[in-house]
Amino acid sequence: MSDRTTGHLKRDRHDQDLPIIGTEETFSTHELMVLNDRLFLEDTGLAEIGPRRIGAMDDAGINVQILSAHTPGVQNVPGQEGIDFAHRLNKMLVEGPMATYPGRFQAFATLPLQSPEASADELERAVRQDGFLGCLTNGIIGKKFLDHPDFEPLLARAESLGKPIYIHPGLPPDEVFQIYYSNMRPEYQEEFQDQVLSISAYGWHQEVVTQCVRVITSGVFDRHPGLQIIIGHMGEGLPFFYRRILEKMTEVTERSLDKPFEQYFHDNFWFTTSAFPQTELLDLLLRYMSVDRVMFATDYPFADMKVQTDWFRGSICHARTRRRSRSEMRKNCSE
């Protein structure tokens, strides 16, 4: 149950020691959907950041959602229009859901990435004035990734503020879409098979891993050693490819990077579980990454919050049981 006036969650006793924060929780507005030709998402709950969302959070036992704008946000809007739009979205969160439901919502800033210097300024304003936790980008920015020199002002500002950049996937450029994903059977085009393949079914995850490797090899973290990057979806496939990437990239970057290639993943990356409530994938991620760098997320409203939290609590319970079993086994052996 919750007090819907204040938005404060009242948890059952068995949940008192397990406050849950969702770190990849999406919102949009009608204006943003019109801009990005995404009006078909009106009924998903993206634009509802009030009682319906709070109710779903309460049912799932989520204390806080960290809100971020649905891909591609405003990052393709150039000039002053993009700058104003990003500022308007960020202030809407502060003056809307964050004020109406104190303590239940935080946010990653939406940035006008076609204007990198203005993006750095808006990030700093959102962090210092409104308490935002960082920013979120959505895949390719025009035809550039974050390692492009144009984005140095944003990378430097994020590092100096001590706030992370969450790299979320984005829509592929038209050329990439045509080359990689546009050969589906025409009689099934109304089912959006090629579009889905290019994003959530496959393309998104490969794109983010590519960007992660690029920011390492281009020396971004040598120039900005304190910069922190978050990626979602249980590492976007990175755990599966991890050993292969290290095997092939370590030697060829030995002279070009300040640190061993692998070290950047441990020093500069964080990972969330968004939309992947699969214990075997979490186990694989934790085989290579410290548990201290793994965070919970649901990917709401595209994934069911309660399914995600039930799985997460079950995984924690299972881990505690295994730790107790190992502890008892060591105790018995010592006796």
Sequence and secondary structure as in RCSB ss.txt:
>XXXX:A:sequence
MSDRTTGHLKRDRHDQDLPIIGTEETFSTHELMVLNDRLFLEDTGLAEIGPRRIGAMDDAGINVQILSAHTPGVQ
NVPGQEGIDFAHRLNKMLVEGPMATYPGRFQAFATLPLQSPEASADELERAVRQDGFLGCLTNGIIGKKFLDHPD
FEPLLARAESLGKPIYIHPGLPPDEVFQIYYSNMRPEYQEEFQDQVLSISAYGWHQEVVTQCVRVITSGVFDRHP
GLQIIIGHMGEGLPFFYRRILEKMTEVTERSLDKPFEQYFHDNFWFTTSAFPQTELLDLLLRYMSVDRVMFATDY
PFADMKVQTDWFRGSICHARTRRRSRSEMRKNCSE
>XXXX:A:secstr
 EETTTTEE   GGGTT   EEEEEEE  HHHHHHTT GGGGGGTTT  SHHHHHHHHHHT  EEEEEE TTTTT
T  HHHHHHHHHHHHHHHHHTHHHHSTTTEEE B   TTSHHHHHHHHHHHHHHH    EEEES BTTB TTSGG
GHHHHHHHHHHT  EEEE     HHHHHHHH  S GGGGGGTHHHHHHTTTTHHHHHHHHHHHHHHHTTHHHH T
T  EEE GGGTTHHHHHHHHHHHHTGGGTTTSSS HHHHHHHHEEEE TT   HHHHHHHHHHS GGGEE    T
TSS HHHHHHHHHHHHHHHHHHHHHHHHHHHHHH 
